[in-house]
Amino acid sequence: MSNKPYKDFEPKWVKDAAPAKSYRSIFRWGDPEFVKYPKESLYKMMKEKFAMTDEDFMHYDGDIGMDEVKLDAPCHLDEAHLEAFRGIVGPENVTTEDYPRLAVAYGKTGYDAARLRQRQIDCLPDVVLYPGTTEEIEQIVAYCTEHKIPLYVYGGGSSVTRGVEPVKGGVSLDMRKRFNKVLKFNEVDQTITVQSGISGPKLEDALENAPKYFGAKRAYTCGHFPQSFEYSSVGGWVVTRGAGQNSTYYGCITDIVLSQKYATPIGVIQTSHYPREATGPNLNQIMMGSEGTFGVLTEVTLKVFRYMPENRKRFSYIFKNWKVARAAAREMMQCEAGFSSVFRLSDPEETNMMLRLYNVDETPLWKLLDVRGYEDMKRCLFLGFTDGEKGFSENVAKNIHRIAHKYGAMSLTSFVTKSWEKGRFNDPYLRDTLLDFGIMTDTLECTVNWSNMAKVHREVRKVCHALPNTIVTTHMSHCYPQGANLYFIFITRMSDAEEFRKYHATILDAIQKSGAALSHHHGIGKMFAPWLEGQIGRKEYGVFRVLKDYFDPDYIMNPGGTLGLDLDEKEKRFLRKDIR
């Protein structure tokens, strides 16, 4: 993002830090001191696209949330329950105050931001607990089970599926304060065991500084870098089956997890720690993706990898159109020459925006693209980098270059990729800046095979564009020999929560009707849950219900629609023909 000052009119972007204990400090993304806003060329492009004028940016659209959180929402739990929790975690780690309760009640989807801006408080936990040990969590789960108290977990809070909402009240465990430690590092096995509340940066710091902290021979990495990396937890990655931006090489979290430990209503569940076994259905895979509905994930053992950033090879290319770019990407993934770490291909509409976001419009490359026949709104940007051993990394980059050249791509060198890296974790801050002026940004993603990618891309974008004056960008960001993730970002004039919910539902309908998987790595939560049974099939979904009945017969774990396990039939959406 360019730091150049505006030459013409500049909106009054909110550049002040979000005040402590304010609504804004809850609904905005990340660091309260950090602000990101579009550079002038992007601002002018958006004005044109949204049919807006400078006048529209002279005043805020509704409340920007600078006032202190004050609620009229008493705790409904008996004092005896609160005293029992104080006995487990200590009085200082139990709170019924307004701000801490609201701070763990919502995630980061546009629906959450819109509701909080409108002061639409749909749910709150009665009490927030800050556990510090696995034993404390096991005692809390046992107590809640005995007294049938709803129990929720808040890890990093970056859910975009309403995964953390305590819609039945009860208890919410906030893992950020005390449940965030490294428990064991094993260099021989190349594993690390952590408490589930540890954040991405804290985990990566421990691994990259393994010689200092653990006396290791070298530095390591987990290789898991979602866009929410700075403000998400390992536990959140695991229970939602998350993926990181480097997953094409390192794998998604389901490939990285070696073992897990859960506190459930029926007792402690510990999965095995072997790299591979044939001992019946894989319990590790059964527990991952459960989103807190079977129990509370307490400890995770992860595989780790050698940290060798000096071997990284960055690349970026521009293709003439989406069809050619898809064909090239498929060959890169199927040529059996190894996979790059980051592998990101943008469609024409996203390319139009990204070339500005990554400052290509400020370089000679901008005019050169047209001269060489790479037309705006047809061309496609492809970028990424390789990781691993030096020879391997170089060979992967060499084969990517060979295939890109074969399909008529022009190299943009490493410049674009380096620009992308600078903003890869802070782009979400733009959403809050734009929503102050009534412009909503949000995302949906799905999994496709190469054979149905064009169909899904076309049909989902058609529904997204049904709302006038809307920007819809799409990229593939997690790729496989058999297919890829399609990640849709929509930007439109909208600030009303209910309007957002209805629009969001039409896109989920389109994803399911098109034949794509409902979610690649965001999970399901309560927002996507009505579509889940229709996605996988009635008999197949019955397996989930059997597991729920086994682990949590009283349905106290993350109740209120998570994974659709306690939804009425009338609340579900069956859209695939084979489900009817």
SEVO-147337 format. One record per residue (C-alpha): residue in one letter; x, y, z. Coordinates in steps of 0.02 Angstrom, whole numbers, always signed. Example, Ala and Ser with C-alpha at 12.3 -4.5 7.8 and 13.67 -1.06 7.14 Angstrom:
REM residues 2
rest,xx,yy,zz
A,+615,-225,+390
S,+684,-53,+357
This chain:
REM residues 580
rest,xx,yy,zz
M,+0,+0,+0
S,+72,+166,-53
N,+102,+296,+82
K,+94,+442,-38
P,-20,+585,+19
Y,-181,+620,-74
K,-171,+758,-205
D,-358,+788,-210
F,-497,+760,-82
E,-457,+635,+55
P,-596,+560,+161
K,-587,+582,+347
W,-523,+406,+378
V,-529,+359,+562
K,-344,+360,+604
D,-363,+371,+793
A,-334,+215,+898
A,-490,+125,+955
P,-519,+180,+1136
A,-498,+49,+1270
K,-661,-39,+1316
S,-750,+38,+1166
Y,-865,-49,+1042
R,-739,-8,+906
S,-601,-101,+997
I,-711,-257,+984
F,-777,-250,+806
R,-620,-183,+719
W,-478,-296,+665
G,-320,-323,+766
D,-204,-193,+839
P,-304,-43,+904
E,-158,+72,+856
F,-144,+14,+675
V,-244,+94,+534
K,-247,+52,+349
Y,-342,+148,+216
P,-343,+143,+25
K,-220,+247,-73
E,-290,+383,-186
S,-301,+282,-347
L,-398,+144,-259
Y,-513,+271,-177
K,-554,+349,-345
M,-584,+178,-423
M,-705,+132,-283
K,-800,+296,-299
E,-830,+258,-482
K,-878,+77,-451
F,-998,+117,-309
A,-1072,+271,-393
M,-1016,+380,-247
T,-945,+555,-235
D,-829,+645,-116
E,-986,+706,-29
D,-1024,+527,+24
F,-856,+521,+112
M,-879,+682,+211
H,-980,+598,+348
Y,-981,+427,+430
D,-1114,+298,+395
G,-1188,+272,+567
D,-1097,+246,+732
I,-909,+215,+724
G,-908,+142,+899
M,-793,+257,+997
D,-899,+256,+1156
E,-872,+138,+1302
V,-968,-26,+1308
K,-1112,-13,+1431
L,-1246,-148,+1432
D,-1402,-185,+1533
A,-1371,-373,+1534
P,-1355,-453,+1706
C,-1276,-624,+1732
H,-1410,-759,+1745
L,-1303,-891,+1829
D,-1328,-925,+2013
E,-1193,-858,+2130
A,-1156,-1037,+2182
H,-1097,-1075,+2004
L,-988,-920,+1998
E,-911,-966,+2165
A,-873,-1141,+2100
F,-785,-1067,+1948
R,-685,-950,+2062
G,-629,-1104,+2156
I,-566,-1182,+1995
V,-475,-1038,+1909
G,-459,-908,+2047
P,-569,-755,+2081
E,-463,-643,+1969
N,-500,-756,+1820
V,-689,-747,+1830
T,-784,-594,+1765
T,-964,-543,+1733
E,-919,-366,+1679
D,-995,-296,+1519
Y,-840,-269,+1412
P,-756,-440,+1434
R,-921,-527,+1399
L,-955,-431,+1238
A,-773,-448,+1185
V,-793,-638,+1168
A,-970,-639,+1098
Y,-933,-605,+914
G,-810,-653,+779
K,-752,-552,+629
T,-876,-579,+489
G,-959,-426,+413
Y,-1120,-478,+499
D,-1034,-464,+668
A,-962,-292,+629
A,-1129,-228,+563
R,-1225,-290,+715
L,-1104,-213,+839
R,-1106,-47,+746
Q,-1296,-50,+758
R,-1286,-100,+943
Q,-1377,-261,+900
I,-1321,-372,+1043
D,-1396,-542,+1003
C,-1302,-645,+1132
L,-1183,-636,+1280
P,-1105,-763,+1394
D,-1158,-747,+1575
V,-979,-762,+1633
V,-805,-763,+1556
L,-670,-877,+1627
Y,-484,-868,+1596
P,-414,-1044,+1619
G,-228,-1072,+1635
T,-206,-1261,+1637
T,-278,-1415,+1555
E,-336,-1476,+1725
E,-436,-1316,+1754
I,-525,-1338,+1588
E,-564,-1520,+1627
Q,-641,-1467,+1792
I,-743,-1329,+1708
V,-810,-1451,+1577
A,-854,-1577,+1713
Y,-944,-1444,+1815
C,-1041,-1376,+1665
T,-1089,-1554,+1617
E,-1153,-1592,+1791
H,-1256,-1432,+1798
K,-1301,-1425,+1613
I,-1224,-1253,+1586
P,-1188,-1204,+1403
L,-1001,-1192,+1370
Y,-913,-1095,+1232
V,-732,-1062,+1186
Y,-650,-903,+1121
G,-476,-928,+1050
G,-419,-784,+940
G,-593,-728,+889
S,-560,-721,+701
S,-707,-834,+656
V,-806,-779,+502
T,-941,-911,+526
R,-1016,-858,+694
G,-917,-1000,+772
V,-890,-921,+943
E,-1061,-843,+978
P,-1130,-893,+1149
V,-1311,-893,+1091
K,-1370,-991,+1243
G,-1276,-886,+1371
G,-1182,-986,+1500
V,-992,-990,+1507
S,-863,-931,+1381
L,-681,-981,+1402
D,-563,-843,+1344
M,-401,-933,+1304
R,-296,-780,+1260
K,-245,-724,+1434
R,-173,-880,+1516
F,-194,-1033,+1406
N,-58,-995,+1279
K,+100,-1090,+1325
V,+222,-1208,+1241
L,+217,-1373,+1336
K,+350,-1476,+1248
F,+471,-1466,+1102
N,+542,-1626,+1026
E,+679,-1595,+899
V,+707,-1780,+866
D,+527,-1804,+809
Q,+513,-1624,+745
T,+356,-1587,+847
I,+295,-1455,+967
T,+154,-1473,+1095
V,+59,-1316,+1143
Q,-94,-1258,+1236
S,-235,-1226,+1112
G,-247,-1040,+1152
I,-72,-999,+1090
S,-72,-870,+950
G,+11,-888,+781
P,+149,-760,+817
K,+190,-836,+987
L,+201,-1011,+911
E,+310,-952,+768
D,+422,-853,+884
A,+453,-1009,+987
L,+497,-1111,+833
E,+605,-983,+743
N,+701,-956,+905
A,+708,-1140,+951
P,+899,-1135,+980
K,+873,-997,+1109
Y,+720,-1067,+1196
F,+749,-1255,+1184
G,+933,-1276,+1143
A,+887,-1341,+971
K,+1014,-1361,+831
R,+918,-1251,+708
A,+766,-1141,+684
Y,+596,-1212,+638
T,+427,-1156,+573
C,+250,-1223,+584
G,+218,-1167,+404
H,+40,-1115,+446
F,+6,-933,+402
P,-178,-890,+378
Q,-219,-708,+343
S,-283,-704,+523
F,-111,-767,+582
E,-79,-623,+702
Y,-249,-637,+788
S,-298,-820,+781
S,-255,-969,+891
V,-190,-1142,+858
G,-349,-1213,+934
G,-455,-1112,+813
W,-351,-1175,+666
V,-377,-1355,+720
V,-562,-1357,+763
T,-609,-1270,+600
R,-489,-1371,+490
G,-400,-1211,+440
A,-274,-1177,+302
G,-133,-1052,+288
Q,-70,-951,+142
N,+82,-1067,+130
S,-22,-1226,+133
T,+10,-1282,-45
Y,+182,-1339,+16
Y,+164,-1363,+205
G,-14,-1428,+202
C,-171,-1372,+292
I,-184,-1389,+480
T,-259,-1563,+457
D,-92,-1615,+382
I,+11,-1531,+518
V,-79,-1595,+675
L,-2,-1750,+751
S,-111,-1770,+905
Q,-244,-1683,+1010
K,-315,-1685,+1185
Y,-495,-1637,+1227
A,-595,-1609,+1384
T,-768,-1678,+1344
P,-927,-1710,+1443
I,-884,-1896,+1447
G,-704,-1867,+1502
V,-533,-1837,+1425
I,-504,-1891,+1244
Q,-322,-1909,+1189
T,-283,-1954,+1009
S,-127,-2051,+961
H,+36,-1967,+913
Y,+100,-2077,+772
P,+138,-2008,+599
R,+30,-2143,+518
E,-70,-2294,+575
A,-204,-2415,+514
T,-304,-2441,+673
G,-479,-2404,+613
P,-553,-2233,+573
N,-433,-2092,+613
L,-485,-2011,+777
N,-374,-1861,+743
Q,-474,-1823,+587
I,-639,-1857,+674
M,-601,-1729,+810
M,-533,-1595,+694
G,-675,-1489,+626
S,-787,-1521,+775
E,-786,-1334,+818
G,-808,-1359,+1005
T,-964,-1467,+988
F,-880,-1625,+1057
G,-773,-1543,+1190
V,-639,-1413,+1225
L,-474,-1438,+1134
T,-339,-1415,+1266
E,-173,-1475,+1195
V,-108,-1498,+1017
T,+51,-1579,+952
L,+104,-1509,+784
K,+232,-1563,+656
V,+365,-1431,+625
F,+480,-1395,+478
R,+654,-1325,+456
Y,+652,-1137,+439
M,+754,-1090,+286
P,+695,-921,+222
E,+860,-895,+132
N,+805,-1027,+6
R,+643,-939,-39
K,+616,-900,-223
R,+485,-767,-260
F,+394,-752,-426
S,+248,-662,-507
Y,+177,-676,-682
I,+36,-602,-783
F,-69,-713,-897
K,-179,-651,-1039
N,-342,-725,-975
W,-423,-833,-842
K,-441,-989,-950
V,-257,-993,-995
A,-205,-951,-817
R,-309,-1095,-747
A,-233,-1217,-870
A,-58,-1161,-822
A,-95,-1175,-636
R,-163,-1351,-659
E,-7,-1406,-752
M,+103,-1331,-616
M,+10,-1433,-485
Q,+8,-1594,-588
C,+185,-1595,-662
E,+255,-1686,-508
A,+402,-1569,-489
G,+354,-1515,-313
F,+240,-1378,-248
S,+276,-1197,-208
S,+232,-1132,-36
V,+121,-985,-86
F,+24,-1015,-247
R,-102,-877,-283
L,-192,-845,-447
S,-312,-697,-463
D,-453,-684,-589
P,-468,-527,-700
E,-575,-425,-580
E,-461,-460,-433
T,-307,-426,-541
N,-378,-255,-584
M,-381,-211,-400
M,-225,-304,-343
L,-109,-220,-468
R,-159,-56,-385
L,-152,-125,-209
Y,+22,-193,-240
N,+77,-27,-319
V,+109,-94,-494
D,+12,+57,-559
E,+155,+165,-494
T,+287,+73,-597
P,+332,+62,-783
L,+256,-113,-783
W,+80,-37,-784
K,+94,+34,-961
L,+201,-110,-1022
L,+60,-234,-989
D,-57,-151,-1115
V,+83,-132,-1243
R,+118,-318,-1234
G,-65,-369,-1252
Y,-110,-406,-1071
E,-276,-313,-1069
D,-357,-242,-913
M,-505,-347,-851
K,-440,-497,-949
R,-264,-520,-878
C,-233,-627,-725
L,-101,-604,-591
F,-9,-756,-524
L,+113,-741,-379
G,+197,-842,-244
F,+358,-910,-176
T,+442,-1076,-143
D,+511,-1145,+20
G,+615,-1294,+70
E,+790,-1358,+34
K,+888,-1247,-84
G,+894,-1367,-233
F,+710,-1414,-210
S,+656,-1232,-196
E,+753,-1183,-351
N,+685,-1329,-451
V,+504,-1289,-407
A,+530,-1107,-458
K,+615,-1162,-619
N,+469,-1274,-669
I,+342,-1139,-627
H,+438,-1020,-739
R,+445,-1150,-878
I,+258,-1182,-874
A,+213,-998,-857
H,+319,-959,-1011
K,+238,-1104,-1105
Y,+66,-1025,-1075
G,+119,-852,-1131
A,+142,-769,-962
M,+253,-617,-934
S,+362,-610,-779
L,+333,-466,-659
T,+489,-517,-559
S,+478,-529,-369
F,+417,-350,-348
V,+232,-390,-340
T,+257,-537,-222
K,+358,-431,-101
S,+220,-299,-102
W,+92,-435,-66
E,+198,-501,+79
K,+201,-330,+160
G,+11,-325,+167
R,-32,-509,+184
F,-82,-497,+367
N,-147,-318,+377
D,-266,-306,+228
P,-414,-346,+345
Y,-391,-174,+425
L,-458,-98,+264
R,-631,-169,+300
D,-657,-63,+455
T,-596,+94,+368
L,-719,+70,+224
L,-865,+15,+332
D,-857,+183,+420
F,-925,+251,+256
G,-1052,+113,+222
I,-943,+0,+111
M,-945,-182,+164
T,-804,-304,+127
D,-819,-488,+165
T,-766,-658,+102
L,-829,-832,+59
E,-727,-978,-2
C,-756,-1154,-66
T,-666,-1304,-138
V,-679,-1357,-320
N,-603,-1485,-435
W,-512,-1425,-591
S,-653,-1498,-695
N,-791,-1390,-618
M,-688,-1235,-574
A,-748,-1131,-721
K,-931,-1172,-684
V,-918,-1130,-498
H,-821,-970,-534
R,-951,-913,-660
E,-1108,-958,-560
V,-1053,-893,-390
R,-990,-729,-462
K,-1154,-706,-555
V,-1249,-711,-391
C,-1123,-596,-305
H,-1140,-471,-448
A,-1331,-477,-436
L,-1311,-335,-312
P,-1278,-179,-417
N,-1114,-82,-402
T,-1022,-225,-320
I,-840,-275,-339
V,-815,-464,-334
T,-636,-527,-334
T,-587,-709,-343
H,-425,-804,-322
M,-364,-980,-294
S,-250,-984,-143
H,-235,-1166,-89
C,-202,-1286,-231
Y,-189,-1473,-260
P,-162,-1589,-408
Q,-350,-1624,-406
G,-418,-1448,-380
A,-408,-1288,-279
N,-490,-1168,-161
L,-588,-1025,-240
Y,-589,-873,-125
F,-722,-740,-161
I,-710,-564,-90
F,-859,-448,-114
I,-855,-260,-86
T,-1019,-167,-95
R,-1119,-22,-23
M,-1200,-100,+128
S,-1198,-73,+316
D,-1361,-151,+378
A,-1337,-318,+467
E,-1497,-400,+405
E,-1464,-345,+226
F,-1291,-423,+239
R,-1360,-586,+308
K,-1483,-606,+165
Y,-1352,-565,+32
H,-1227,-684,+113
A,-1358,-824,+110
T,-1384,-804,-78
I,-1198,-832,-105
L,-1196,-987,+4
D,-1345,-1050,-96
A,-1248,-1022,-256
I,-1094,-1114,-190
Q,-1197,-1266,-143
K,-1298,-1267,-304
S,-1140,-1252,-409
G,-1070,-1414,-340
A,-926,-1343,-239
A,-883,-1389,-59
L,-964,-1264,+59
S,-801,-1218,+148
H,-618,-1253,+115
H,-544,-1183,+275
H,-660,-1061,+365
G,-760,-1198,+448
I,-950,-1200,+468
G,-997,-1118,+633
K,-1177,-1062,+654
M,-1184,-955,+497
F,-1150,-1093,+370
A,-1231,-1231,+473
P,-1404,-1230,+388
W,-1319,-1287,+226
L,-1209,-1425,+299
E,-1327,-1574,+296
G,-1378,-1528,+119
Q,-1194,-1519,+73
I,-1139,-1690,+132
G,-1301,-1792,+130
R,-1427,-1851,+261
K,-1351,-2020,+299
E,-1176,-1949,+300
Y,-1228,-1807,+416
G,-1302,-1938,+532
V,-1124,-1989,+577
F,-1095,-1815,+650
R,-1252,-1829,+754
V,-1202,-1998,+823
L,-1033,-1926,+875
K,-1118,-1776,+956
D,-1236,-1890,+1053
Y,-1088,-1992,+1113
F,-975,-1850,+1169
D,-1107,-1724,+1226
P,-1277,-1805,+1257
D,-1347,-1649,+1341
Y,-1292,-1534,+1199
I,-1204,-1408,+1312
M,-1046,-1389,+1205
N,-1055,-1238,+1088
P,-1244,-1253,+1071
G,-1357,-1145,+964
G,-1331,-1212,+789
T,-1145,-1247,+773
L,-1125,-1376,+632
G,-1316,-1376,+628
L,-1324,-1508,+764
D,-1467,-1427,+858
L,-1559,-1341,+716
D,-1741,-1375,+673
E,-1776,-1453,+503
K,-1861,-1294,+447
E,-1699,-1197,+477
K,-1596,-1306,+359
R,-1568,-1275,+174
F,-1568,-1426,+58
L,-1520,-1367,-115
R,-1433,-1515,-198
K,-1548,-1630,-295
D,-1478,-1789,-218
I,-1529,-1729,-44
R,-1714,-1702,-78
